[in-house]
Amino acid sequence: MNLSLYNTATRKKEQFVPLQEGAIKLYTCGPTVYDYAHIGNFRTFLFEDFLKRYLILKGFDVTHVMNITDVDDKTIERATAQQMDLQSLTKKYTDMFFQDANRLNIMPADHYPAATDHIDIMIELIQQLIDKDHAYKTEDGSIYFSIKSFKEYGKLARLDMAGQQQTERVSADDYSKETPQDFALWKSWKKEDGDVGWESPWGKGRPGWHIECSAMSMHYLGQHFDIHCGGTDNIFPHHENEVAQSVAGKGSKFVNLWLHSEHLLVDGGKMSKSLGNYYRLDDLLEKDIHPSATRFALLNGHYRSRLNFTLTKATEAKKAITRIADFKERLQAVGSESNPQEKTMPAEFDMFVSALDDDLNIPEALGIFFEWLRNMNGKLDKDNADALEIAGGLAFVEKFNYLFQIFSKTEEIPEEILDLANKREKAREEQNWAESDRIRDEISQKGWTVEDTPSGSKLKKK
């Protein structure tokens, strides 16, 4: 095992060693379903998907849990503002999240626990924290975690606890960065919550956001598991509080490896509706940017570096995908994948893997891949590529696509499109070029392109 990954907890790259040989338990913080997910959210989700795919490619059996936050401050506030009940609001945005994730070819998790389905295990964990004097009850019936009771508080986020004075406790889910505060584990019911609330030993209320991930991750993956992922904005307070609750409550180590992806910039700055640079997948589709191009553009950088997304870069991603697809077709035209035993992976594949083994260095891996593609095209131009090289090349492209998922899912060509293509062929045979062009335009308007090749016309989904 040569894989090394950057552990936020230690601030260094570490040789990855799974707790159980051949198996990995992975938890990723999922969406808070009070609004549509945007490309900034999906930058993190795509990094996590790439990580998972790479672990599987290396032969690991990955058990993946992604939570759905369907009760917190934001969901309740949005439901009230839109005069909807909480369940209807969160179902709407959960469905939209899954639709977008599917369009981006994100591999489904093994479990998608929703917070509202797991209130009982959250209450159980909170009671354990009370019993161990890590939590206390306030006059209104809320329960707070006492950060002074946990000596390692602040270690993940590298807070200077000695140099800061603890402030008043905070009930909000999100609060001032790097401000140590006792945080809410259970929030007593108030009229602003409407009909949102559950009975508990401390009265009616609801869980705090942080306790949700602690309870659900350990419920599905055990008290101690391999990898926990999220965006850098989750490090504090969310993940810091997760560590405190989980370790203090269970008395054991929580997570071996913390991985965090950096923020996405758009046009060099923060994404904002007021600036006109706020994008969802549908917004990009209206600009003729297919989800496969969005996926490739959002993966085209190191996960620990800020990535700047622009429409120009998305267009460049489209061109790169076309280039790879054309190369694959070229290999298929002269080779065969019928005998996998004869495939000989090119030496560049080992270099590609070595780059990804170094903390998922995607930019370096892409550089290796495209240099190899250019060299192979040169060989094909001169008819210098033998059968083993072609078979190995197809295998390399196949593994590349497994990770990047840039080729559209195979779709059957509708009868209507086939019929139009046949009519166009007939027009071409009759040298009726005006009619041929008219039919080509009609096919294009229906979402397909026609390519004329020496071996005949080929149809492609746009």
Secondary structure, DSSP 4 states (H G I P E B T S, - for coil): ---EEEETTTTEEEE---SBTTEEEEEE---BTTS---HHHHHHHHHHHHHHHHHHHTT-EEEEEE-BB-SSHHHHHHHHHTT--HHHHHHHHHHHHHHHHHHTTPPPPSB--BGGG-HHHHHHHHHHHHHTTSEEE-TTS-EEE-GGG-TTTTTTTT--STTS-----B-SSS--TT----EEEEEE--GGGTT--B--TT-SEEE-HHHHHHHHHHHHH-SSEEEEEEEGGGIIIIIHHHHHHHHHHHSS--EEEEEEEPPEEETTB---TTTT----HHHHHHTT--HHHHHHHHHSS-TTS-EEE-HHHHHHHHHHHHHHHHHHHHHHHH---S-GGG----HHHHHHHHHHHBT--HHHHHHHHHHHHHHHHHHHHTT---HHHHHHHHHHHHHHHHHH--SPPP-PPPHHHHHHHHHHHHHHHTT-HHHHHHHHHHHHHTTEEEEEETTEEEEEE-
